[in-house]
Amino acid sequence: MATDYLLFVHGVKTRNEAEFRALATTLFNGIQRSLPDRSRVLKPVFFFWGDLNQDPQADLLRGFEASPKWKDFWFRDFRTERVLEFVGDAALYLSRHVGSELVKKLRTKMLEAFQAVQPGDRLHLVTHSWGTVILFDILFAARWEDEKLDESVRNSVQRIRNLLFGIPLDPTADIPDANVYKGLPIASIYTMGSPIALFSLISVTGQSTHDLTPKLKDLLENLYNSRQKALPWRNYAHPGDPLAYPLEGVMPLLLDEQAKLVQIQDVMTEKGNLFTRPFSQTLAPLLNGGDAHNSYWENVTVAKTIAEGIQRST
C-alpha cells in the first residue's frame, strides 16, 4: 500500500526538539482523525533545525548585555524575545556556515526517513513560519549552485532536490546512497504563518541568487506533467499573526502563465470577534502576535483542510 509522507518543518523561536515534535504530532493526529479514507497510510517526518542558531544568538545577547547603554533601551524583552529570534534565525540561515550545516542536517534526515520509499508514495510539505523560507530556499535558490560552496554542500542540495522533485538520479552515478533517491513527488503543500510572500520582492528587482522563481516553475511543470493536474497549496494565516501574508494574489505575479500549474488558496484560521475588530489595524494585537503565530499546530481548521487536501490530491 502506498504511503503518504508528511514533512513537518518548524519556524522561528523553536529551540527544543521535543516540544516541536509534540506540536507537530498534535497536528498530525488531527489530520489522521479528519482523513475520510482511514485506509490511507500516513507517516510523519519531523525536521528540527532550531539548535543550529542557539549558540550564536546567545553570544550576541551576551554582547548586548555587556554594552553600557543596553539598559537605556526601551522594549528590551521585545527586542530579544521577538526581533532577535526572528531576524537572528533569518540572518544566520542566510550565512553560508549555518545554512550549509542545515543543508547537511536535512539531507541526513531524509536519508533516514525515506529509505523505504516505494513507487506510488507521495510527499506533503507542512511548513511553519521561517521554515517555509528555509525549505523553499534549499529547493529552489540558485545560491546553492555556487561553485565557491563546498562540493559536499552542493551535492547535498542536489540530492535533496532530486528526491523532492520526484526525479531519480542517474543510476550510473557514483553515489553510495543513490538507491534511496527513487523519486518522491510532492503531492500538496501547506504553509502556516509564512512570510514567503515577501520573497517576491527579490524576483521583481532583477536576477538574484536568492530568487526562488525559476526552479519553482520547473518543479511545478514537472509535477503537472506527471500528475496532469495543478498542485494543491493551502496557505494558512491567523489575522493577528504579523508574519503571515496572503499568497493567492502574489503567486500569479511570480509565476506568470505557470500560475495555472498550482491551485493556491489562502485560509484564515480565525475571524476575530466584535471585541477585537476595533483594534485589528492598531499595534495592540502585536503584543499577542506570538500566540497567534504558534496557533496553527493545534488549529482544527488547519488539520481538517490538510486532511481534505491529502484526500483530493490522490
C-alpha positions in Angstrom: 0.0 0.0 0.0 1.3 3.5 -1.0 2.4 5.8 1.8 1.8 9.5 2.2 4.8 11.1 4.0 4.2 14.4 5.8 7.3 16.5 6.2 6.9 19.0 9.1 9.3 21.9 9.3 9.2 24.4 12.2 9.8 28.1 12.2 11.4 30.7 14.4 11.8 30.6 18.2 11.9 26.8 18.3 14.8 25.6 20.3 13.5 22.4 21.8 13.1 19.4 19.6 10.8 17.5 21.9 8.4 20.5 22.1 8.4 20.8 18.3 7.7 17.1 17.8 4.9 17.3 20.3 3.3 20.2 18.5 3.7 18.6 15.1 2.3 15.3 16.4 -0.8 17.1 17.7 -1.4 18.4 14.2 -0.6 15.0 12.6 -3.1 13.3 14.9 -5.7 15.9 14.0 -5.0 15.2 10.3 -5.4 11.5 10.8 -8.7 11.9 12.6 -10.0 14.1 9.9 -9.0 12.0 7.0 -12.1 10.5 5.3 -10.2 7.5 4.0 -8.9 5.7 7.1 -7.1 3.1 4.9 -4.5 5.6 3.8 -1.1 5.1 5.4 0.3 8.4 6.7 3.8 8.8 8.1 5.2 11.9 9.7 8.8 13.2 9.3 9.9 15.9 11.6 12.8 18.2 10.6 14.3 20.1 13.5 16.9 22.8 12.8 16.5 25.2 15.8 19.6 24.1 17.6 21.9 25.4 14.9 21.2 29.0 15.8 21.1 28.7 19.6 24.8 29.4 20.4 25.4 32.3 18.0 22.3 34.1 19.2 23.3 33.5 22.9 26.7 35.1 22.2 25.0 38.1 20.6 22.7 38.5 23.5 25.6 38.5 25.9 27.2 41.2 23.8 24.1 43.4 24.1 24.0 42.9 27.9 27.7 43.8 28.1 27.1 47.1 26.4 27.0 50.0 28.8 23.9 51.6 27.2 21.8 48.4 26.9 19.7 49.2 30.0 18.7 52.5 28.4 17.0 50.8 25.5 13.2 50.5 25.6 11.4 47.2 24.9 14.4 45.1 25.7 12.3 41.9 26.1 10.6 42.6 22.8 13.9 43.1 21.1 15.5 39.9 22.5 12.4 37.6 22.5 10.7 38.7 19.3 13.0 40.7 17.0 16.3 38.9 17.7 14.7 35.5 17.5 13.2 36.2 14.0 15.9 38.3 12.4 18.6 36.2 14.1 17.2 33.0 12.6 16.9 34.6 9.2 20.4 36.2 9.2 22.1 33.0 10.5 20.4 30.8 7.9 21.4 33.1 5.1 25.0 32.9 6.3 27.0 30.2 4.5 28.1 28.4 7.6 24.8 27.9 9.4 23.0 27.4 6.1 25.4 24.7 5.0 25.1 22.9 8.3 21.3 23.0 8.0 21.5 21.5 4.4 23.7 18.6 5.7 21.2 18.0 8.5 18.2 18.0 6.2 20.0 15.5 3.8 20.8 13.2 6.7 17.2 13.3 8.0 15.9 12.5 4.5 18.3 9.6 4.1 16.9 8.2 7.3 13.2 8.9 6.7 12.9 7.9 3.1 14.9 4.7 2.9 11.8 2.6 2.4 10.2 4.9 -0.3 8.4 2.9 -3.0 6.8 3.8 -6.4 3.5 5.4 -5.7 4.5 7.0 -2.4 3.9 10.8 -2.1 5.1 13.7 -0.1 3.2 16.5 1.5 5.0 19.6 2.8 3.8 21.2 6.1 5.9 24.2 6.9 5.6 26.9 9.6 6.9 30.5 9.6 10.6 30.8 8.5 10.7 27.1 8.0 8.9 27.7 4.7 11.5 30.1 3.5 14.3 27.7 4.5 12.9 24.7 2.7 12.0 26.6 -0.4 15.4 28.3 -0.5 17.1 24.9 -0.4 14.9 23.5 -3.1 14.9 26.5 -5.4 17.5 29.2 -4.8 20.5 29.4 -7.2 22.9 30.3 -4.4 23.3 26.6 -3.6 24.8 26.0 -7.1 27.7 28.5 -6.5 31.0 26.8 -7.2 32.5 28.7 -4.3 30.5 26.4 -1.9 32.0 23.2 -0.6 31.3 20.4 -3.0 29.7 18.3 -0.4 27.1 21.0 0.4 26.3 21.4 -3.3 25.9 17.7 -3.7 23.7 17.5 -0.6 21.4 20.2 -2.1 21.2 18.4 -5.4 20.3 15.1 -3.8 17.6 16.8 -1.7 16.2 18.4 -4.9 16.3 15.2 -6.8 14.3 13.4 -4.2 11.7 16.0 -3.6 11.3 16.9 -7.3 10.5 13.3 -7.9 13.4 13.0 -10.4 15.6 9.8 -9.9 19.3 10.2 -10.1 21.3 8.7 -13.0 21.7 5.0 -12.0 25.3 5.1 -13.1 26.2 7.9 -10.7 29.0 7.1 -8.3 26.9 8.0 -5.2 26.7 5.5 -2.3 23.1 6.4 -1.4 21.8 6.7 -4.9 19.4 3.9 -4.4 17.5 6.0 -1.9 16.6 8.6 -4.4 13.9 6.8 -6.4 11.8 10.0 -6.6 9.2 11.0 -4.0 6.9 13.5 -5.8 5.4 16.4 -3.9 1.6 15.9 -3.8 0.5 19.0 -1.8 1.9 22.0 0.1 0.7 23.6 3.4 2.3 26.7 4.6 1.4 28.2 8.1 2.1 31.7 9.2 4.5 32.1 6.4 6.4 35.2 5.2 7.3 33.5 1.9 5.3 36.2 0.0 7.9 38.8 1.0 10.5 37.0 -1.1 8.5 38.1 -4.2 10.4 41.4 -3.7 13.6 39.6 -4.8 12.2 38.5 -8.1 11.0 42.0 -9.1 14.4 43.6 -8.6 16.2 41.6 -11.3 18.2 38.4 -11.3 19.3 37.2 -7.8 20.9 34.1 -6.4 18.2 34.2 -3.7 15.3 34.2 -6.3 13.2 31.1 -5.9 11.0 31.6 -9.0 12.9 29.8 -11.9 13.3 26.5 -10.2 9.8 26.7 -8.6 8.4 26.9 -12.1 10.5 23.9 -13.1 9.1 21.9 -10.2 5.5 22.8 -10.9 5.9 21.9 -14.6 7.5 18.5 -13.8 4.7 17.7 -11.3 2.0 18.9 -13.6 3.3 16.8 -16.5 3.3 13.7 -14.3 0.0 14.4 -12.4 -1.9 16.2 -15.2 -3.4 18.5 -12.6 -2.5 21.5 -10.6 -0.6 21.1 -7.3 -2.8 21.9 -4.3 -1.3 24.6 -2.0 -3.1 25.9 1.1 -1.6 29.0 2.9 -2.9 29.4 6.5 -2.9 32.7 8.2 -4.2 33.9 11.6 -5.4 37.5 11.2 -3.3 38.5 14.3 -0.1 36.8 13.1 2.3 39.6 12.0 4.4 37.1 10.0 1.6 35.7 7.9 0.9 37.1 4.5 -1.6 36.1 1.7 -0.3 34.2 -1.4 -3.3 34.0 -3.8 -2.6 37.4 -5.4 1.2 37.1 -5.2 1.8 33.8 -7.0 0.4 35.0 -10.3 2.9 37.9 -10.2 5.8 35.4 -9.8 4.7 32.5 -12.0 3.0 34.3 -14.9 1.5 31.7 -17.2 2.7 28.9 -14.9 0.3 30.1 -12.3 -2.2 27.5 -13.7 0.1 24.8 -12.5 -0.7 25.4 -8.8 -4.1 25.7 -7.1 -3.3 28.0 -4.2 -5.8 29.1 -1.6 -5.4 31.4 1.5 -7.2 30.0 4.5 -7.9 32.2 7.5 -7.8 30.2 10.7 -9.7 32.8 12.8 -12.2 35.5 12.1 -11.9 37.6 15.3 -14.9 39.0 17.2 -16.7 42.2 17.9 -14.3 43.0 20.8 -11.1 42.6 18.8 -12.1 44.1 15.4 -11.8 47.8 16.5 -8.2 47.1 17.4 -7.3 45.0 14.3 -5.4 47.7 12.5 -3.5 49.0 15.5 -0.3 47.9 17.1 -2.1 46.4 20.2 -2.6 42.9 18.7 1.2 42.6 18.2 1.5 42.1 21.9 -0.1 38.7 21.5 1.3 38.1 18.0 3.5 35.3 19.2 0.4 33.3 20.4 -1.3 33.8 17.0 1.9 32.8 15.2 2.1 29.5 17.1 -1.6 28.7 17.0 -1.6 26.7 13.7 -0.3 23.4 15.2 -3.5 22.9 17.3 -6.0 24.5 15.0 -8.9 22.3 13.9 -9.4 24.1 10.6 -5.7 23.5 9.7 -5.9 19.8 10.5 -9.2 19.3 8.7 -8.3 21.1 5.5 -4.9 19.4 5.3 -6.7 16.0 5.5 -9.1 17.1 2.8 -6.1 18.2 0.6 -4.3 14.9 1.0 -7.5 13.1 0.1 -8.1 15.2 -3.0 -4.6 15.0 -4.2 -4.9 11.3 -4.9 
